[in-house]
Structures are given as C-alpha cells and as structure tokens.
Amino acid sequence: MISAAQLLDELMGRDRNLAPDEKRSNVRWDHESVCKYYLCGFCPAELFTNTRSDLGPCEKIHDENLRKQYEKSSRFMKVGYERDFLRYLQSLLAEVERRIRRGHARLALSQNQQSSGAAGPTGKNEEKIQVLTDKIDVLLQQIEELGSEGKVEEAQGMMKLVEQLKEERELLRSTTSTIESFAAQEKQMEVCEVCGAFLIVGDAQSRVDDHLMGKQHMGYAKIKATVEELKEKLRKRTEEPDRDERLKKEKQEREEREERERKRRREEEEREKERARDRERRKRSRSRSRHSSRTSDRRCSRSRDHKRSRSRERRRSRSRDRRRSRSHDRSERKHRSRSRDRRRSKSRDRKSYKHRSRSREREQDRKSKEKGQKIRLLD
C-alpha cells in the first residue's frame, strides 16, 4: 500500500488528493520531512520490499521535483547528504559481506566434517538410536520373562514403554535422514557474492535468471555500483576544491601583485606630484623674489633715474654752458683764425710774389747766361 502511494505521488504529485480550494504544501528540498537519501539518488528502503533484507517502510517524502530542485540548487553536493548516503550504503554492504562470510564458513565447515569423518549431528543420532535399540531389546526380554511367569499387567506396562522408545527411535532415524539429505544438498551449493544467498551448483538457467533479476540481488548490485560512483564523485569533488583553492590562491597572489603595482604607481604619482608642487613652489618663490627684486630694482632704478636725470640736467646745463663757452671761444677762435688767415694769406702772397720774382730773375739770369754761352760759341 505504501509503495502504491509513493508511485501515485511520483505520477500525480503529493497534493493529488487536495481539493482545488485547499492550500498546497510548499516543502523545500532541505526540509526535515524530505528523504535525503532519495535526493541523492534512491531510498534503500524501496529496494528490498517483501524480501529477507526488507528495511521497512520509509516515512519521509520521496518527490522527484524536490530532487530536481536540489540538483539545480547552488548547495548541490555541499551539505553532506552524499557522504551520509555513502556511509549508509557502506553499512548495508558491510552487513551483506558478513552474511557472505558466514555462508562461506558454513559451507567450508560442512565440507571439512564430511571429509574428516568427524561425528556430527548424524553420528550422535545414530548413537542414540543404538542405545534405544539396546533398551528395547532388554525390555522385550523382560516382557517375555514376565509373560512366562504370568505377570501380564506388568508385561503390558513395559510394552507401552517399548512402544514409546520405538517412536523416539523412528523420530531420530527420520531426523538423521533429513540431516543427511541436507548435508548432501549443501555439497552442491554456493554463496552468491552479491547478495549472500545460497545457490545450487548447476541449477537450471531459469532459476539462476530469476535470482539475478530478484529484488535482493539487484538491490545490492545497485548499492555496490552507487557506492563506487559516489566515491568517484566525492573524490573529484575533493580534488575540485583543491584546484579551486589553488586557483583562488594564484588569483589572490596575482591580485596582491597588481595591488602592489598599483600602490607603487600611486606612490610614484604622488612623488611626481610632490616634486611638481615643489617645483611650482620654488617657481613661485622665485617669481615672488623676482617681483620683490624687480620692485626694489624699480625703486632703485627710479631713484637712480631721478639721480641720473638730475645729474643729466646738471650735465646738460654744464654742457650748455660749455657749449656756450665753446661757441664763444670758437667764434673768437674763428675771428682770430680769420685774421690769422688773412695775415697768412698776405704773407703767402708776399712770399709767392717774392718767389715768383726770384724765379723770374733766376730765369732771366739763366737765359742771359745761355745767350752769353751761345755768343761765345759762335765766336
């Protein structure tokens, strides 16, 4: 009935019996009423229903939509459900492995007893049967003696005891035959390495197929496959955080290097700005010093210009005076030079006249001499 209800839940939903006006229950996948094993894959209680390994019904919710929500959530394989599921499956496998070991030990014990010929349960029963047979024989002899003596009642009482001993002997004989047949059957059996069930060696293929397709065998086979799959997933999952941690560490180191580089650049920029501000301050101080020097220079230059203008005025006045005096002197010198020139010209005229007169006289004398020479030559 429970499995049918679960099947209906999977087909029609858990709220299949609600009226249209009734409020539907909104249960999240992480609610405590949800089967965590079912979220991880399957619930083991559903594998062994009505078998010798039946785990009983699971009272929690089995919903395919909740499993899909869990698989799509960001917390998938991060809340520890898979590890709990793996531990539970390993405990089931440990139980079936103990069962397999017990089956192997039972077969080995029976084979050892048969090979060594040790007195087992069959030997003990045979000893009891022999004792009972001896008692029955003794009692029969006593009954015959009592009958010969005429003690009929006592002989009938002992006869009842003999009947009881014979029934007990027959029971022991039937038990012995059953044990022998079971021991003979055990010689032809083996233990299934998956579910621990006993199998008849050389049994019909149809019965072997029925066992392989049975709930118990398929359930334990599914558990073994799921355990291996979960181990691989969890191993990869544990390796992924290491890789993620390594990548995160590398990213952090890269970010730290970039941050140090940015900090160094900011420090360089700050130093460059500080140097620029220092240069600007020095420039301003120089400009202020130049301005102050210029103002002082202007003041000094003004005073110098004033002094120079005064000195120039004085020099001009002096130069004017000098020019005036010089012009007066020049005019006097000119007048003097003119008079001197007149005198000189007169004297030069006299000298030239005298010189011309002398030269004429010399010419006349020369000519007269030449004439006198010619006359003498002619003579």
Rosetta blueprint (number, residue, H / E / L):
1 M L
2 I H
3 S H
4 A H
5 A H
6 Q H
7 L H
8 L H
9 D H
10 E H
11 L H
12 M H
13 G L
14 R L
15 D L
16 R L
17 N L
18 L L
19 A L
20 P L
21 D L
22 E L
23 K L
24 R L
25 S L
26 N L
27 V L
28 R L
29 W L
30 D L
31 H L
32 E L
33 S L
34 V E
35 C L
36 K H
37 Y H
38 Y H
39 L H
40 C H
41 G L
42 F L
43 C L
44 P H
45 A H
46 E H
47 L L
48 F L
49 T L
50 N L
51 T L
52 R L
53 S L
54 D L
55 L L
56 G L
57 P L
58 C L
59 E L
60 K L
61 I E
62 H L
63 D L
64 E H
65 N H
66 L H
67 R H
68 K H
69 Q H
70 Y H
71 E H
72 K H
73 S L
74 S L
75 R L
76 F L
77 M L
78 K L
79 V L
80 G L
81 Y H
82 E H
83 R H
84 D H
85 F H
86 L H
87 R H
88 Y H
89 L H
90 Q H
91 S H
92 L H
93 L H
94 A H
95 E H
96 V H
97 E H
98 R H
99 R H
100 I H
101 R H
102 R H
103 G H
104 H H
105 A H
106 R H
107 L H
108 A H
109 L H
110 S H
111 Q H
112 N H
113 Q H
114 Q H
115 S H
116 S H
117 G L
118 A L
119 A L
120 G L
121 P H
122 T H
123 G H
124 K H
125 N H
126 E H
127 E H
128 K H
129 I H
130 Q H
131 V H
132 L H
133 T H
134 D H
135 K H
136 I H
137 D H
138 V H
139 L H
140 L H
141 Q H
142 Q H
143 I H
144 E H
145 E H
146 L H
147 G H
148 S H
149 E H
150 G L
151 K L
152 V H
153 E H
154 E H
155 A H
156 Q H
157 G H
158 M H
159 M H
160 K H
161 L H
162 V H
163 E H
164 Q H
165 L H
166 K H
167 E H
168 E H
169 R H
170 E H
171 L H
172 L H
173 R H
174 S H
175 T H
176 T H
177 S H
178 T H
179 I H
180 E H
181 S H
182 F H
183 A H
184 A H
185 Q H
186 E H
187 K L
188 Q L
189 M E
190 E E
191 V E
192 C L
193 E L
194 V L
195 C L
196 G L
197 A L
198 F E
199 L E
200 I E
201 V L
202 G L
203 D L
204 A L
205 Q H
206 S H
207 R H
208 V H
209 D H
210 D H
211 H H
212 L H
213 M L
214 G L
215 K H
216 Q H
217 H H
218 M H
219 G H
220 Y H
221 A H
222 K H
223 I H
224 K H
225 A H
226 T H
227 V H
228 E H
229 E H
230 L H
231 K H
232 E H
233 K H
234 L H
235 R H
236 K H
237 R H
238 T H
239 E H
240 E H
241 P H
242 D H
243 R H
244 D H
245 E H
246 R H
247 L H
248 K H
249 K H
250 E H
251 K H
252 Q H
253 E H
254 R H
255 E H
256 E H
257 R H
258 E H
259 E H
260 R H
261 E H
262 R H
263 K H
264 R H
265 R H
266 R H
267 E H
268 E H
269 E H
270 E H
271 R H
272 E H
273 K H
274 E H
275 R H
276 A H
277 R H
278 D H
279 R H
280 E H
281 R H
282 R H
283 K H
284 R H
285 S H
286 R H
287 S H
288 R H
289 S H
290 R H
291 H H
292 S H
293 S H
294 R H
295 T H
296 S H
297 D H
298 R H
299 R H
300 C H
301 S H
302 R H
303 S H
304 R H
305 D H
306 H H
307 K H
308 R H
309 S H
310 R H
311 S H
312 R H
313 E H
314 R H
315 R H
316 R H
317 S H
318 R H
319 S H
320 R H
321 D H
322 R H
323 R H
324 R H
325 S H
326 R H
327 S H
328 H H
329 D H
330 R H
331 S H
332 E H
333 R H
334 K H
335 H H
336 R H
337 S H
338 R H
339 S H
340 R H
341 D H
342 R H
343 R H
344 R H
345 S H
346 K H
347 S H
348 R H
349 D H
350 R H
351 K H
352 S H
353 Y H
354 K H
355 H H
356 R H
357 S H
358 R H
359 S H
360 R H
361 E H
362 R H
363 E H
364 Q H
365 D H
366 R H
367 K H
368 S H
369 K H
370 E H
371 K H
372 G H
373 Q H
374 K H
375 I H
376 R H
377 L H
378 L H
379 D L
